[in-house]
Amino acid sequence: MPRTRTPAVDGWFGGEGEAFRLLGTRCSSCASVFFPREDAHCRNPHCAGGPLEEVPLSRKGRIWSYTDSRYRPPSPYVSNPELPWEPRALIAVELAAERIVVLGQAAPGITVAELAVGMEVEAVPGVLHEDAETTWTIWHWRPTGVRV
């Protein structure tokens, strides 16, 4: 029986293949863009506020910073405590069009040794966790041109 694919956080990303995008919000008054999404009000302290609209974010950006995680993360991240922890590269990516930085994991198989500040990466669908019934999906950052 196939597992149900379910976003780990509903409404933060969507689409498949080349149409995969992180989803943010844009203030109609000041044009500030937010990720994660903001549904209540504009977070720009210099804005009087206006309606917020959902916007797909750029799929590509440049590495602003990166590190590796050498510890098992706390909740809500799920990992099997009976299995050894595998370090993952974490990447902060600046989306040029939106001028915001978005944090995420590197695609499986990508290590910090393969990353550099300024390198172009793209958001791709990934898997956070699987159990018997569900595949919990998330986004990963992958250097452009790399297929893992």
N, C-alpha and C positions, 0 to 999 in steps of 0.2 A: 504494500500500500504506500503510495507516495506521500511525502510530508507536505503539510500546508506551509507555504512561504508567507511569513508574516513580518512586517517591518518591526524592528526592535522599538522604534519610537514612531508612532503614527504621525504622518503629515510632515516629516522632516525631509523626505526624499521620495522620488517616484520615477516611473518610466523604466524602459528596458533598453539594453544595447546603447546605441548612440543617443537615444532619447533620455537616458538616465540623467537626472539632475537633482541637486539639493534644492529644497524649497525654502525660500525666505519670505520676508514681507518688506514692502516699501511704503514709506509714509507719503501720502498724496500732497502734503504741505511742503515738506523740506527735501523729499526724495531720498532720505536716509534709508539704507537697506540693513536688515537685521537677520542674523542666523545665530542660534535657532530662531524660529518664527516668533513673532510677537503678535498677539491677538488683541491685547487690551489697549495699548497706547504707544505713541512714539517715545522711544527712549532717549532721543536727542534732547538734552537739557535746554537748548536754545530754540526749540520748536514749540509753538503753541499747540501743536497736535492737529491731526487730521485723520481721515479714514486710512486704514492700512489695507493694502492689497497683496495677495499672494503673488510671488514672482519666482520663476525658475532662475537659479543662479548660474553663473558661468560654469562650464564643466571643467575648464582648465585654469590653472594658476601657477604661481612660482613659489618654491619653498622659501618660507620666511625664516623658519627654524625647524630643528628636528632633534630627537633624542631617542634612546631606547628605554623600554620599560623592563626593569629587571625584577619586578615584584608582581605578585598576583593582585589584580585590581579589586577594590571593594565593590559591593553591591552598587548599582544594579547589574554590573557585568557578571556574567555567569561563566564559571569554569569548573571543571571536574576536579575536586581537591585530591582525588586518588591518582591523577595523572600529573607528571612533572610540568611545572610552568615553563612555557616557551617564551622568551623575550620577544617583544614586538616593537618595531619602530613606530614612533608617534611623530606626525608631521603637522606643522602649522603652515598653512598655505594661504598666500595673499591672492585673492581674486581681483585681478586688475580692474575689471569693469566696475565692480561694486566697491572696491577699496576697503574690503574687510578681510580679516584673517579667520580661517576656519580650521579647527583642529580635527584630526582623524588618524586612524591607524594606517600604516602602509599596507599595501596588498601582501598577502602571504608570499613568502619567499624573498621579499625585498628587505635588506638589512641597512643599518646606518652606514655601512662601508660603501654602499652604492648610491648614497644621497649626497647632495651638495646644496648649500644655500644658493638660490637663484635658478635651480633646475626646474624645468617645466614638468608638472604632474597633472593628472586628470582624475576626476572622481569616477569611480567604477562601483558597481554593486558588489557586495561581499556578504559573507556569513559571519555573524557574531557567535551563534551557538545553535546546536541542533539537539533535539531530544527525540523521543520515539514518534511523536506526532507532528512536530513543528520545526521548520528551519527559520530561525530568527535572522532577518537580514539587516544590513547596515551598509554604509559606504566605506570605501577604502581609497587611499591616494596611491596612484601608480605612475611612475615616470612615463612620459609619453614615449611611444615606440616600443615599450616593453610589454610582452605578452607572457603572463605567468599562468 
